[in-house]
Amino acid sequence: MISRRALELATAILTGSFGVAVAVQSLDNGIGWSSEGVESGTFPFLTGIIIVAGSLYNLVRGAVPAASLANVPTAITSIELRRLAGLFVPAAIFVAAIPLLGMYIASAAYVFAVLAIPRHQSVVRSVVTAAATALALYVVFERMFQVSLPHGALAAALGF
Amino acid sequence: MDNLSELLHGFTIAVTVPHLALMVVGVLLGILVGVLPGLGAPNGVSLLLPLTFGMQPVSAIILLSSMYWGALFGGSVTSILFNIPGEPSSVATTFDGYPMARDGRPTTALATAFGSAAFGALVGVILITFLASWVAQVALAFGPPEYFAVYFLAFASFVGMGGAAPMKTVVALAIGFAIAAIGIDTVSGSVRLTMGIDELVKGVNFVVAVMGLFGIGELLVAVEEEFHARAVSSKIDWREVFRAVGRLPRHSVALLRSAAIGCWMGITPGGPTAASFMSYGIARRFSRRGRYFGTGEVEGIISPETADHAAGTSALLPMLSLGIPGSATAAVMMGGLMIWGLNPGPMLFVDQKDFVWGLIASMYVGNIVAVALVLLTVPVFAALMRIPFVVIAPLIVIICVVGAYSVSNSYLDVVMMLGFGVVGYLFKKLFYPLAPLVLAIVIGDKAEDAFRQSMLMSKGSLGIFFANKLVTCLVLAGIVLLLMPLALQLFARIFRKSASPRTTNQEKVII
């Protein structure tokens, strides 16, 4: 279970650190005025500062228990968290597998895994859906639009 | 009357067999992405973008804008029949649309929604017809300071009127600016904000951001709630369609008020989502039957739907005439315009008359096509909702992954897309607005260029933003909008010590 407050704080810290990174990085480009006008780091530096300032405000706002936040103390229940992980973790593994397996095998394996392993669909139906997905991708992208999707290191090693 | 003859010329471009066919395809695809939760108009349009590169710009924009109309309509179908908003902007339609449909009047609810939506869209298009070329004419005299002032006004109006917490809007906007700055600086040619990753030199494409923020982000929000699509009957009784539409004029006050709210929110970039919530809230306060809202009131459907479509349509006005999109989808379309080699802004009305008026004429036709198609296909798309979510979700993930990859054949884009998905989920969950973020990614560079060019002109003095009446007014209006939330809060604190407006409109309605 994750409380609304924890989520607010985490998000504010996330945006704040992005802001710090932006501000620090733009110092390399120079901030301020030079003979060529406004230096290229100025604008990003300012946005970085605004992000940090806004995040600090949101951080404080999120930390102080406000009347409205008390109405929804829980942002994500543990059941919801499990559902979220159920969608996101396989998706992340799928993305991580693309360089090795290539788009076609990875997406077919992904569809098969999320359908068959939690037994949402029978194995046969899962295989059919997975194969149809990969085939549809191939026909639409490789054939119709001439966009080459990654074939993967495995396919390259096998000589495709 | 120049506009009317231009419009007639536009019709000769829009009403041709290939363009009508494109409209049908666009609308059907639009309804599809509108119906599917997790796919919406912004990423639907970005997915179609690569397919339009070989087309004439006018054909391409007709396809994309038709998709936008279809998505706006499709979002309402699921809101009413399943209580599942297919689009963020149709959340407010569920409040009264679903109760009415559940009461055994699905046709009435759908016909009322589509009828008022068509009215809203019509008002928006008429506004564009008569106002857009005038705005463009004024804007032709703009120099960099005026442009920066208009950008500033657009961003300020998100903060002042977007409906989300002001500071969250500011953070979202600034993050968008920072993302836009990644890569090669257009003025000096130096490389910025790559965080040591060489591949980031090419910058972050807005399509990648849209796929993640709206696609994966929305999917993650959708998966949280268990989907039982307990559909009410999706059979259409055609006689009731005409009767329901015939009853609409009785609610002309609500129609006109909602259309006005919608147009205002569309032009000043508040966006359709904020417009529909605002319109619903105002209708509930002012309607004689306000206390019955939420139980299937007709005006509870009319108000959000009219405003939603009026805002969605009129969001194209500032995009065409100023180069500032009024909604996230308009921002994506504007990205398309730039890819096709057009320069969005007032010069379009001079250089690309066929494009502009072909598009405007196609809006009239496209919306009629959309109403007809959506009514005809309700049973088909309703059946689609019976496919279990567990099957649809991985397919949408794959679509977003492939969509992000195909932008520039880069694996890094796919990884970033997934990261944007997490950000999109957090932002949605905590009511950070996403539209300003996308808008800033698309036009951040232009706003910065305008600022730096102005600074070059004035040799570093900010006084250039107060140099003439026009630019002063724009800047002052922007400052007023920026400070409005603060002023309202102070006002509330002085006069009503107890109740501080801590929840925003949208949060209030959702909670």
Contacts between the chains, C-beta under 8 A, distances in Angstrom:
chain1	res1	chain2	res2	distance
A	4	B	430	7.9
A	7	B	426	7.0
A	7	B	429	6.5
A	7	B	430	6.2
A	8	B	430	5.9
A	10	B	426	7.6
A	11	B	426	4.8
A	11	B	427	7.5
A	11	B	430	5.6
A	11	B	432	7.5
A	14	B	423	7.7
A	14	B	426	7.3
A	15	B	171	5.4
A	15	B	175	6.4
A	18	B	175	6.5
A	18	B	178	7.2
A	19	B	174	7.4
A	19	B	175	7.9
A	19	B	178	7.6
A	21	B	195	6.6
A	22	B	178	4.5
A	22	B	181	7.9
A	22	B	193	6.2
A	25	B	192	7.4
A	25	B	193	5.0
A	25	B	194	7.9
A	25	B	195	6.4
A	26	B	181	7.7
A	26	B	192	6.5
A	26	B	193	6.5
A	29	B	185	7.5
A	29	B	190	5.7
A	29	B	192	5.5
A	33	B	460	5.3
A	36	B	188	6.6
A	37	B	187	7.7
A	37	B	452	5.8
A	37	B	455	5.7
A	37	B	456	4.3
A	37	B	460	7.7
A	38	B	451	7.3
A	38	B	452	4.6
A	38	B	455	4.8
A	38	B	456	7.7
A	38	B	460	7.6
A	39	B	188	7.7
A	40	B	185	4.3
A	40	B	187	6.6
A	40	B	188	4.5
A	40	B	190	5.1
A	40	B	192	6.1
A	41	B	192	6.9
A	43	B	177	7.4
A	43	B	181	6.4
A	43	B	448	4.7
A	43	B	451	6.9
A	43	B	452	7.4
A	44	B	177	7.6
A	44	B	178	5.9
A	44	B	181	4.3
A	44	B	192	6.0
A	44	B	193	5.9
A	47	B	174	4.5
A	47	B	175	7.9
A	47	B	177	4.3
A	47	B	178	4.8
A	47	B	181	7.1
A	48	B	174	7.8
A	48	B	178	6.4
A	50	B	170	6.5
A	50	B	171	7.8
A	50	B	174	4.3
A	51	B	171	5.9
A	51	B	174	4.5
A	51	B	175	6.0
A	51	B	178	6.7
A	54	B	167	5.1
A	54	B	168	7.7
A	54	B	170	4.7
A	54	B	171	3.9
A	54	B	174	6.6
A	55	B	171	6.0
A	57	B	167	4.8
A	58	B	165	7.9
A	58	B	167	5.6
A	58	B	168	6.3
A	58	B	171	6.5
A	61	B	165	7.9
A	61	B	167	7.2
A	66	B	502	5.0
A	67	B	500	7.8
A	67	B	502	6.0
A	68	B	502	4.5
A	68	B	503	4.0
A	68	B	507	6.8
A	68	B	511	7.4
A	71	B	511	5.6
A	72	B	511	6.3
A	75	B	429	6.2
A	75	B	430	7.8
A	76	B	224	7.2
A	76	B	429	7.7
A	80	B	224	4.3
A	80	B	225	7.9
A	83	B	223	5.2
A	83	B	224	5.8
A	83	B	226	7.7
A	84	B	220	5.9
A	84	B	223	6.4
A	84	B	224	6.3
A	84	B	425	7.9
A	86	B	223	7.4
A	87	B	219	6.6
A	87	B	220	6.4
A	87	B	223	4.6
A	87	B	393	5.9
A	87	B	397	7.7
A	88	B	220	6.5
A	88	B	421	7.9
A	88	B	422	7.8
A	90	B	394	7.5
A	91	B	216	7.4
A	91	B	394	7.6
A	91	B	397	4.8
A	91	B	418	7.1
A	92	B	418	6.4
A	94	B	397	7.0
A	94	B	398	7.9
A	94	B	401	7.3
A	95	B	401	6.4
A	95	B	414	5.7
A	95	B	415	6.5
A	95	B	418	5.5
A	98	B	401	7.6
A	98	B	411	6.7
A	98	B	414	6.8
A	99	B	411	6.2
A	103	B	401	7.8
A	103	B	402	6.9
A	103	B	405	7.4
A	107	B	398	5.0
A	107	B	401	7.7
A	110	B	394	6.1
A	110	B	397	7.6
A	110	B	398	7.1
A	111	B	394	5.2
A	111	B	395	7.4
A	111	B	398	7.4
A	114	B	390	7.0
A	114	B	393	7.7
A	114	B	394	4.9
A	115	B	390	6.9
A	115	B	391	6.7
A	115	B	394	7.5
A	118	B	390	7.6
A	120	B	388	6.7
A	120	B	390	4.5
A	120	B	391	7.3
A	121	B	390	7.9
A	121	B	391	7.1
A	129	B	391	6.8
A	133	B	395	6.8
A	133	B	398	6.5
A	137	B	398	7.3
A	137	B	402	6.6
A	141	B	402	6.9
A	141	B	406	7.1
A	145	B	50	7.1
A	145	B	51	6.8
A	147	B	50	7.3
A	147	B	406	5.1
A	147	B	409	7.8
A	148	B	409	7.3
A	149	B	402	6.6
A	149	B	405	6.7
A	149	B	406	7.6
A	150	B	405	7.2
A	150	B	411	6.7
